[in-house]
Amino acid sequence: MGSANFSLPPADSPDLTLVIPTPAERIQCLKSNSLEWKGVLDPEQYIQRENHLMSQEMTRDGAMTCWILVDRNLAPDHRPILSSCESFGKRALLAYEGRVEDIIAHGIGSVFSKPEFRRRGYAGRMIAELSIKLDTWQQENSVRKQSVFSVLYSDIGKTFYAERGWKAFPSSHISLPAVSKDTMNQGVSGVNLDLVRFMQANDVKKLMCSDEVLQRDRQVLREASHRSQRAKVGFLPDYAAMSWHWAREEFYSRILVPERGEPKVKGACVESRGVFICWNRSFGRTEKDNVLFILRLLYEEPKSPAEEKAVAEALAATLYRAQLEAHNWGKNRVDIWNPTPVVEKAVKMLCPTAQVEHREKSSICSLKWNGAQLGLGEDVDWFWNENTMNSMTGNFAPTFKLSHVASVLQDSGNRSFQFSKNSVRLFANVGSGALASR
């Protein structure tokens, strides 16, 4: 597919255009990027995985769009694909001046150029074209007919995307090692495992993604917008996002460990203290790639030292269960994105040497804010920047891959990010949410 006699145009050529691929061209893209992204799967399994994920509630019916950069003068199915990517439309919230709106915002992922088309500026041209496309893409039914914001997770540092409008936000995580049942039976001071119970998918849906919980999320943004004139945005941490990640891990488990069956345990909770967490298992090619990711932590912001102690102990107990689940599934560690102080306190109860890692090159949370031209102000606070979106949108790797977003809900607690034109800072708030990686 493509022309053998094709002469490569410069990246700034007016003949280049961003279009949706034909079905055959989409498969061509998958075959090309499978050489670098398929991991433990074979090429056919990789394509099956992508088709499976595209059929999930969060990504079907046009919510996920594939894009390719091509020469407009060449015929479909007979034109070289100079660069490719995906965008994901997802439910989001905007709060401004005390009002909360439901909007659609996009994540960007799976950016890829074949080796022979790299270092020619095609990925940058594609991202520039996509930025323009997404300003109005799928906004026909929105109030403004324009996009308010979009996100991506950069694996090539902060500069490339910042130059194209996506400003970097604080990006950190903290890790816990997997632990065996024998180790767990020895106990940890201050951690009462008797309070904890595992959650299956329906439990997560009821306790973490119900209409009541999502209404509280809206109220969090509403109250925050009363306290500050800045706009507030966040992807809605709904069940569709969680189930997308679980569809991914279940696909892997059916192929790699069929004797285990699909993972049934999706999280853990201490209901008596209002603490809930849910997770997702990655199946990587190397030990370091086999991780249990915390998708979302949900708890009420403590208002006193006594409440903070109770919440931290409950979080520690649920995270201890996550460590055991990681061991049971052969995972190396548990990762928690953007931990709040109370989450850090809980982690250190389990592993006193654990340290927060501030990422400067990989999985850099980045947001493009269009609010200024829409009358929403120059600055924005980003709530619920969790891991649920990172796997879907993906991380922009050195090979021009944006690992998966994703869709990725993971602000390990009640935290939001504040962006202004000249500075970025992090501050605590009430609420929690998240977004995944290929």
N, C-alpha and C positions, 0 to 999 in steps of 0.2 A: 504494500500500500504506500502511495507516495510516488514522486517522480525521481527516477534515478539520475536524470539530467538537470535536476532542480538547482538553480543558482541561489545561494543564500542571500536574502535581502538584508540590509542593515536594520538594526533594531528600531531606528526612527523612521523607517519607510512608511509612507502613507498607504502602502498596499497591505500592510499588516492589519488584521482585525481579530477581535475576540468573539468567538461564536460557540454555540452549543454543538458538540460533536454528534455525528450520526451514531446509531447503535454499534456499527462496525468500528468506528473510530474510537468509541469509548473502550471497547474490548482491546483495541490496539494500544491505547494508553495503559490499560491494566497489565497487558503482557510486557510492556516496556518497563513500567515501574516495579513490576513484580520481582525483577532481578535484584532489586535493592530492598524491597519492603516486605517480601513474602515471609521472611523469617523462617519458622519451622515448617511452613506449608509448602506444598509443591505448587507450580503455577496454576494448575486447574483448581486446586483447593482455594487458592488465593482469590481467583475470580469468583468462585462460589461464595466465599466470605463476603466479598464486596456486594454481590447481588443480594445476599441475605441481609446485610446491613441496610442496603438501600430500600428494602421492603418494610422496614420497621416503621412504627407509627410516627416517630419524629422525623423521618427522612423520606417517607413515601409521598406520593401525590404531588410531586414537584418541589417538596421542601428542600431537597438536595439537588443542586444543579452542577453538572460538569461543564467545564469551559476549556477551550483550546485556542491557542494563538496560531493563526495560519495566514497564508497569502490569499487575499480575497479573489485573486484572479484564477485560482486553481479550483478544480471541481472537488466536491465532497467525496471522500473515500479514495481520492487520488492526489492528496496534498500532504506534504510533510507537516507533522504536528511539532511546532517549534517549542512549545511549552504548554503545560496543562495544569489545571487546579480544580478545586471544588468549592462551592459555597453552600452553606447550610442556613436556611431560614428558621428561626426559632422564636417562640413566644418570649417576650421581654416586657419589662415594666419601665415606665418613665414617670418620675415624680417631679413636679415643678410648681412652686407657689401653692403648696398644699393640695394639689390635685394629682391623682395617679391615673395614668393611661396604660392600657394594654397596647403594645406595639409589636411589630416584627423587626428583629435585628438579625444580622448575619454573622456567621463565623466563616473564616477562610481556611482551607486546608489542602493537603495533598499537592503542593506545588512541586512540579517535576519538569525537568528538561533532559532529554536523552544526552548522553556524553558528547556526541558530535555537535550538539547545539548549545553547549554550555560556554560560558565566558564570552558571549556575544551580545549580552544585554536583553535577551528575549524574556527572561523571567521578570526583570524590572519593567519592561514594556507591558507585559501581560498584567502585572499587578497595577500599573497605572491605568490601564484600560478597565480592569475590574473595579477599581475604585470609582470610576465614572459610572459603570453599569450598576453597581450596588446602590448608588445614590437614589435610584428610582425603582430598582428591581423588586418585584412583588409588593409594591406599595400602592397598588391601585385602590385598595379599600381603606387605606390609612387616612387619617385626618389631614395630614400635611402633603400627602402624595410623595414624600421624600423620606429617605432613611435618616434616622436620628443618630445611630452609631453602628459600628461593626468592630469585630475583634479578630485577633489571630494570636498565635503563640510562636514566637520566633526562636529558631535554633541557630541563628547566625548573628547573635548579639542584638544590640538595640538600634544601631545607626541606620541600617538599610531600610527598615520599615518606618522609622521616625522621619526619614527624609521623604517618605511617601504618604505621610499623614497619620500613621499609627504610632502613638506615643507610648513609650514603655512605662509600665507600672511596677511597683515592687513585686518581686517574684521570689518566693522562698518556700522551703519545705523542711520538715523534720522527719527523721526515720526511726523506726524501732525494729530490732531484729526479730525474726520468727522464733517462737519458743515451742518446745515439745510439751506434751502433757505431763511428763515426769517433772520437768522444770516448773510448770505451772502449779503442780501439786505442792511444791515447796512454799508457795504463797509469796506475797509481797506485802510488807507492812502498810497498813492503811487502805488496802484494796480488798473489798469484800466481794468475791465472785458469786456468792449466793444471791446477790441482788440482780445479777445479770441474766438475761435470757436472749437466745439467738432469735433473729427475725428472718422469716422467709419473705418472698416478694409481696404477698398480700399484706403482711404486717407493715412493710415499708410504705406501701401505698396508703394504708389506713393511718399510720402514725406520723409519717413524714411528708406525705404528698396529698393529703385530703384537702377538700375545699376550705375547711376551717384553717388548716395550717397555711395554705396559700393566701388566704385572706389576711392572716397575721403578717405574712410577708409584705402584702400591700400596705398594711397599717404601719409597718416599720418604715417604709419609704415615705409614707404620708407624714408621719411624725418628724422624720428627719428633714423633710422639705420645709416644714414649719420652722425648724430651728436654724436653717441656713438658706440663703438665696440661691445656692448652687443647685443645678439640676442633679437628680439621682437616677441612675439606671442600673439594671441588673437583669440577667436572664432568669426567667421564672423557673425555679427548681422543681419542675413537675415530674410526674411519674414517667412520662414518655422519655425524658432524658435518662432516667435510671434504667429503664427497660432496654434502651438502645445499648448501653454498656453491657447489660447482662446477656443480651442476644449475642454479643461478641464473644464473651467468655464461654457461653454455652456451646457456641459453634466450635471453639477450640477443644473443649472438653470432650465433645462427641468424637472428634477425630483423633486426639492425642491420648486420651485416657478413657476410652469407651467403657472400660470395666468399672470406672468410678461413677458413671452417669453424669448428668448435668448438676452443677453446684446448686444446692437448695438453700444454703444459708447465705443470706444477702446482707446481714448486718447484725447489730446487737443493741440492746437498750437496757436502761434502768428506768422503768416507767415511773416508779415512785419519786424519782428526782427529775423527771422530765428531760432525760438525756437519751438521745438516739443517734446512732451512726449507721451508715450503710457503706458497702464497699464493692470493689470489682477486682477480679484477678487477671493479671496479664500473663500471657504464655509466650515468653521470649526465647530467643535462640541461645542466649548465654545466661549464666546464673544471675548476673546483675540486672538482666531484663525481666526476670521473673519476680514480680512485685504484687503485693496486695495494696491497691490504692483505696484510700478513704475517699468516697465520692462526696459525702456530706456529713457534717456534724450538726446536730440541732439541739440547742439547749437555751434556757432562759438566762439572760445576762444576770449574774449575781449582783446583789445590791449591798452586800455586807461581807465582811471577812468570813463569817460563819457560812453564809451561802456559797461563797467562792470555794471554801474547803469542801463542802458537800458536792458541788458540781465537779470539782477537780477529781475527787475520789470516784465519782460515778463515771466520769470520762475515762479515768485510768482503768477502771474495771472493764468497760466496754472495749477499750483499746487492747487490753490484755487478751480478751477473747479474739480480737482481730489477729494478734500475734499467733495464737494457737491455730486459728483457721489458716493463716499463712503457712505454718509448718505442715499442717495436714494436707495442703495442696502443693507442697514442694516449692513454696515461694521463699525468696531470700529475706524479705523484709516487708515492713508496712510503711508506706509513705503518706504523710499528711501535709497538704499544701497550706501555705500562708497561715501558720498557727497563731492563734491569739495567745495572750499571756496565760490565760487559764488552761488552754490546751498544752502549752509548753510546760506548765506546772504538772499537769497530769502525766505527760510523757516522761518527765524527769523522776516521777515517782516510780516508774517502771524501769527507766534506764538513766541513771544520774549523769552519765557522760554524753547523753544525746545533745546535739547542738543544731541550731537552726542554720541551714545553708541558704545563703542569698545568691541566687543564680544571676550571672551576668551574661552568659552566652546561650544557654539552652532553656527552652520553655519559658521565654520571656513574655509575660502577659502584656498585650499591646491593644490599645483601643483608639479608633478613629472617631472623633467627635464632630458631628455636623451641626451641633446645636446652635452655634454662633449665628449662622446664616438663617436659622429658623426662629430666631428670637428667644432662644432658651439660655442665652448667656455664654460666656467664653469658657466656663469651667464646668467640670462634671465630677461627681463622686460615683465610683464603680462599686456596687455591692455584690456580694456572693461570688467573688471570683474564685471559684473552686475547680476541682479537677474534672468535673463532668463535661466541661466544654473542651478542655484541652485535647482529649483523645479524638474528638470528632473533627475539630478544625485542624488539629495536628500541629506538629512542631516543624518549623522551617529548618530542615537539616542542611548541612553543607552541600548535599547533592540536590538541593532545591526541592526537598520533600518537606511539606508541612505535615508532620506526624499528625496523628489524630487528635481533634477537639473534642474539638470537639467540641461535643456537645458539650465537655467536657463539662458542675455545681460544686465547687469545693472551697469555700472560705472557712474551713475548719473552725467554725465558730462565728462569732458575731463581729464581723469586720467589713469595712469597706475601704476603697481606695479613692484618694482625692487627686484629681489632675487639674493643674492650671497651666497656662502657657509656658511658664518658666520654672515650674517646680512640681514635684510629685511627693506626696506624703501619705502616710497610712494612719488611720485612726480607728478606734473601736466604736462599735455600734451594736444595736440589737438586731439579730437576724442571722441567717446563714444560708448558703446556697452552693453551686458548683458547675464545670464543663468537661475529652480523652486522648490515644496515640496509636499510630498504625502498628 
